[in-house]
Amino acid sequence: MKELHLVIVSPERTVYDGKADSVVLPGELGEFQVLVNHAPIISSLVAGEVRYVAGKETRSLEIKGGFVEVRDNQISVCAEL
């Protein structure tokens, strides 16, 4: 089974770099979820909460804004914390 690889970076540091089962992001038009085999997308992000499930753990992170690129089960988030 394919899996997602999530990288979250801020100007200061890498916040997370690892596997994820799903990711919920605060887009300009509302929250959206990324699952395995999601269509390629680039989106700006607004202030809100990034939530991701990694194994049995659900983690969250407050951001002030940023952008995300999803391609080939790779999710790259660049966000201001």
C-alpha positions as CSV (number, residue, x, y, z in Angstrom):
1,M,0.0,0.0,0.0
2,K,1.2,3.5,-0.8
3,E,1.7,6.0,1.9
4,L,2.0,9.8,2.2
5,H,5.3,11.5,3.0
6,L,4.7,14.8,4.8
7,V,7.3,17.6,5.3
8,I,6.4,20.7,7.2
9,V,9.0,23.5,7.3
10,S,9.0,27.0,8.8
11,P,11.6,29.7,8.1
12,E,13.2,28.6,11.4
13,R,13.3,24.8,11.2
14,T,11.9,21.6,9.9
15,V,8.8,20.9,12.0
16,Y,8.0,17.4,10.8
17,D,9.5,15.0,8.2
18,G,7.9,11.6,8.0
19,K,5.0,9.3,7.1
20,A,1.4,10.3,7.4
21,D,-2.0,8.6,6.8
22,S,-3.9,11.8,6.2
23,V,-3.4,15.5,6.5
24,V,-6.0,18.3,7.0
25,L,-5.0,21.8,5.9
26,P,-6.5,25.3,6.2
27,G,-7.0,26.4,2.6
28,E,-8.2,29.9,1.5
29,L,-11.6,28.3,0.6
30,G,-11.8,26.2,3.7
31,E,-10.2,23.1,5.2
32,F,-9.3,20.2,2.9
33,Q,-8.0,16.8,3.5
34,V,-5.2,15.0,1.6
35,L,-5.2,11.2,1.4
36,V,-3.1,8.7,-0.5
37,N,-3.2,9.2,-4.3
38,H,-4.6,12.8,-4.0
39,A,-4.5,14.8,-7.3
40,P,-1.6,17.2,-7.6
41,I,-2.3,20.6,-6.1
42,I,-0.6,23.8,-5.0
43,S,-2.6,25.9,-2.6
44,S,-2.0,28.9,-0.3
45,L,-2.8,28.3,3.4
46,V,-4.4,30.7,5.8
47,A,-4.1,31.0,9.6
48,G,-5.4,27.8,11.2
49,E,-4.6,24.3,12.2
50,V,-2.7,21.7,10.3
51,R,-3.7,18.2,11.5
52,Y,-2.1,15.0,10.5
53,V,-2.5,11.3,11.5
54,A,0.8,9.3,11.7
55,G,0.1,5.7,12.8
56,K,-2.1,5.8,15.9
57,E,-1.2,9.4,16.7
58,T,-3.1,12.6,15.6
59,R,-0.9,15.7,15.8
60,S,-1.8,19.3,15.2
61,L,0.1,22.5,14.5
62,E,-1.1,26.1,14.5
63,I,0.1,28.2,11.5
64,K,-0.2,31.8,10.5
65,G,-0.2,31.0,6.8
66,G,1.9,29.5,4.0
67,F,1.5,27.2,1.1
68,V,1.4,23.5,0.3
69,E,2.3,21.3,-2.7
70,V,0.9,17.8,-3.1
71,R,2.4,15.6,-5.8
72,D,3.0,11.8,-6.0
73,N,2.0,11.2,-2.4
74,Q,4.5,13.8,-1.2
75,I,3.1,16.7,0.8
76,S,5.3,19.8,1.2
77,V,4.1,22.5,3.6
78,C,5.9,25.7,4.0
79,A,4.3,27.7,6.9
80,E,4.8,30.5,9.2
81,L,4.3,29.5,12.8
